[in-house]
Amino acid sequence: MFFRQLATKESSLSYFFGCGTKGKSMAVDVVAGDEEWFIEEAKKAGVTINFVIDTHVHADHYSGGRKLAQMVGAPYCLHESDKGIVKFDFEPLSDGQLLNLGNVDVEVLHTPGHTPDSICLLVTDRRRGELPWFVITGDTLFVGSIGRPDLAGKEKEMAGQLYESLHTKLLPLPNEIEIYPGHQAGSVCGAGLSGKPSSTIGFEKRWNPGLSMKRTDFIEYLTKEIPPRPAEMDRMVEANISA
Ligand SMILES: [Fe+2]
């Protein structure tokens, strides 16, 4: 398989990966203005872009996902809970759904908490092994931190959902699974993020302070000192969901 991580605006991390042998690929969390980068990388790798996915409707940057999808004729995908919220047609993804990219398989994990529509993508390279190799965690789990739970309002309820998502979907994964998050240090989507843009489930379980707490302590920890809301948040969300 091939794999690229793009460090871009607002301390965001985007992903482009797939199977060079079968010529299939996926673009994840594309930031507006970066669309040409993905098209260039697809040319270099000799692949078609088969899916463009946002791990959630972003509140801290303008998404380039829908535009890239239109440019390359791929479906633009979001979690199915965005039906009725997002005002244009998109390909709805559901928990447990499998997406195939040749020798690479991607499983959709619904992980609400940062936002109700947050998903993670669990990736297996069948040329290397039958079990997953890494997980793209969006704004659910960062290196050294956890996504903020307040953007949808009702932050205590959302923090509880985030606890469930982490403990039922991500932490049961094997320790050697790599984590590729949606942001690194400098982002307003969480507090205390590392400047290192990847980690593993095992390392985060041991050293990420939020992952060893009981549910009530976790909710308190996550809602105690919430960073200021992204400056243009309302305008960005509106742009990301409007027709
Ligand atoms: Fe986010």
Residues whose N, C-alpha, C, O or C-beta is under 5 A from the ligand:
A	BS01	LIG	H58 A59 D139 C189
